[in-house]
């Protein structure tokens, strides 16, 4: 029996046996909904960031900053969408736990929409990891941008002028140093743990784990990755919460909106982990009924 998946090279459609009809085969059926969700969040985040970072300076100050679209704007859209998708991976589990607590049994079925949502968590998580990797690559590309080099020269020139005026040639802002050190460290840790979670979802790795090990990686490390990524976003904002100049056109900075849903998921997780609630939930999952 001929298996095209075992071929050492790519095959054209006319080279396949007559009994194989590509158009009748499903094309990523479980990925349709996750791709649509990702596309919607990417579009919303892009429009929001474009309005704040590009259109507002152009209208209010006549500044042409359209050059930001390929790198700077996209590098805000990618992490925003990534952390939102990661939150959507763990939100249905929390909702299912609340539903079990409300019903007092594990034997009643979940609503169809919740079942469908829980069925695409793997795809949402992998898309989140993919966008997080793109975010890391985009961030590493910053020094290669021509605009960054021009701005670096301008910053250096302004610093020299300031130093000559104040007779102080040592430039060190303790607050900014700590912010960047913590921000980068949290991002690296979050991406590293998210990579472990993504690798554990591969069939070959999943088959090598027992249920307890798989649950530990997916649940414990997954929530740890969500926590680190949320902290990464919040440290990036630092004091922008209270600085009015960052609320462009009366809209909050993107990191505030990006942190909202993950914050809700982490809060729900903390509530469900409380001993008084967790013990009852464990009893329900072991078959106890109210």
N, C-alpha and C positions, 0 to 999 in steps of 0.2 A: 504494500500500500504506500503510495507516494504522499509524503508529508512536506508541504512547501515551507513549513516553519523550520525544518531541519536542513534546508538548502544553505550552502556556504556563501551564496551570493543572491542579490536581489533578482526576482523573477518578474518579467512583464506579464500582463494579464493573458496575452495570447499563448504564453508558454505553459500555462497551467493545464492540467488534465481537463477533459470535457465535463467530468462529474463535479468539478469545483466551480461554483458560480459566486463570484465575489460580491456582486450587487445584492444577492439574497442573504448574505451574512450580516449580522448586526455589527454596527460600527460604534464601539465604546458606549453601549447603552447606559451603563452606570455612571458615565462621566458627563452626560448631557446636562443634568441639573446642576452639578457643581460648576461646570464651565459657565453656565448662564448666571449663576450667583456671583462667580468671580468677575465676569464681564460687567455686571451691574455695579458692583462695588468699585471696580476700577474706573468706570465711567463717572460715577458720582464723585469719587475722590479726585479725579483729574479735573473735572469742572470746578469743584470747590477750590482746589489749589490754584488753578489757572486764574480764577477770578481774584483771589487774594494776592498772589505773588506776581502776576503779570499784568492783568487788566487794570487793577486798582492803581498801581504806580503810573501806568500809561495815561489814565483818565485824570487822576488827581495831580500828578507832578510832571506829566509829559515825558516820562522816562521810558525809553525803549528797552524793556527787559525780556523780550521774546526769546532771546538766546537761552533763557533758563529752561525752556520746555523740554529739550532732549535729555538733559541730565538732572538738573535740580528739581524740576517739577515732578518728573517720573520717579525720582528717588524719594519723594514724599508720598507719592501714590502707592508705590510698591509695598513699603512697610505697613502703611495704613490698611491696605487690603489684606496683607499677609496675617497681621495680628487679628483682624476681624474674622477671617476664615478659621484661624486657630481657635478663637473663642466659640465659633459656631460648631466646632468639633466636640467641645465638652459641654456646651449648653444643653443639648437634648438629654444627656445623661442625668443632669441635675433636675430637669423638668420631669423625667421619668421617675426619679426618686421621690419628688414631691407628690406625684400622682399616686405612687404606691403608698406613701404615708397617708394621703387623703382617703384612699379606698380601703387601706388596712389589709391588703392582700396582694400577692404577686401573680395570682392566677387569672385576673381579668386582663384582657388584651388592651394594648395602647391604641390611641387614635391612629387612623391611617397616616395622617400627615406626620405624626411623630415617628411611626415605624419607617416611613420613607426617609425621613431626615436622618434617623440613626443608621439607615442602610448605606448612606453616602458619606459617613464620617471619614472613612479611610481616604476617599478621593479628595475631600476638603482638606484633610491634613497634608496630603502630598502636594496639593496646589499651594498651600500655605508655605510649605518648606521650599518649594520652587521659587516663589516670590521672595522669600527671605534670602535665598542664595543670590538672586538677582540684585537685591538691595545691598548685600555685602559687596558684590562686584562693582556696582555703580559707585558705592562709597569709596572703594579703593582707587577708582579712576579719577577722583577729584583733582589730585596734583597734576594729572596729565592734560587737564583742560587749559586752553590758551587764556580764557577769561580768568581762571584762577591765578595764573602767573602774572597777569596784568594787575590784578587786585593785590597780590602779594607784594609787588613792587610799590604800589601806592601805599599800602600799609607800612612798609619799611620806610618810605620817604616821610610819611606823616609822623612815624615814631622818631625818626632822626630830628625832624623839626621840633617836635615836642621836647626831646631830650636836650637839644641845644637851648631851647627857651627856658627850661626848668633846671638846666645844668645837672641832669640826672640821666645816666646812660644805662641804667639797669631796668629792664622791663619785665615785670612778673606780676600777674594778677592771680592771686591764690585761689580765688573763687572759680575762675575759668579753668584753671589747671585741674582742680579736683573734679569739676563737672565733667570734663572731657575724659579724664582717667577712669572715672566710675562708669560713665556712659559707654565707652568703648568696651570696657571689661564685661559689663552686663550683656552687651550685644554679642560678644564672642561666646560667652557661656550659654546664652539662650540659643544661639544657632547651633552650638555643639550638641546640646541636649536634644534639640529638635531633630538633628541629624540621626541620633540614636533611635529616637521614636520612629522616624521615617524608615530607617533600615530594618527595624523590627517588624514592620508591616509587610516586608517582602515575603512571599510564600515560602521560600527556602529557609528563611530565618524563623518565621512563625512556626513552621513544622518542627523545628528543633527546640522549641520552648514548650514547657507545660503551661497549663492555664494560669497558675499563680504567677509564674515568671512573666508571661505575656501581659497579665493585668498590671503587674508592678511597673513594667516599662511604659505601657500605654497610659495608665492612669496617673501613677505617681510622677514619673518623669515628664509626662505630658503636661500636667498641671504646673510642675516646676518650670518647664520651658515657657508656659504662658505667663507665669509670675515674673520670670526674668525679663521676658520681652516687654511686659507692661512696665516694669521698673525702668527698663532701657528707654522707653518712650517718655516716662515721667521725668527722668533725670535729664533727658535731652531738653525738655521744656524748662527745667530748673525754676527760675523766677518769672517766667513769662506768664504764669497764672495771674499775677497781680499787676503786670505792667500794661497800662492802657494802650500804649503804642502798638502792641501786638494784636489788639482786637480791631482788625481792619474792617471797615464798613460794618461795625458792630457785630462781627462774626468772631468766634473763638479760634485760636490757633488749631491747626489740624491735629496736633498731638493730644489735645483734650478730647476731641471727638473719637480719635482712634483708641484712647484708653478707656472709654466709657463702657463698651460691651465687655471687654476682658475684665474690667473691674467688677461688673455685675456677676460674671461667671465665677470669679475668685471669691467674691462675697458669698455667693450661693454655696460654693464648695466649703467655705469655712463654717457656714451655718449647719450644713449637713454633717460636718465632721465633729460637731459638738457631741459629747458623750450621751446626753439625754436623748438626742435625736438619732445618733448613729446606732445605738443599741437597739432601738425600736426598729430601725430600718434593717438591721442585720437579722432580727427575729422574723421579720416579714419575708426576707429573702431565703430564710431556711424553712419556710413553709407555714409559719404562724399566721393565723387569720383572726381578725378582730370580730 
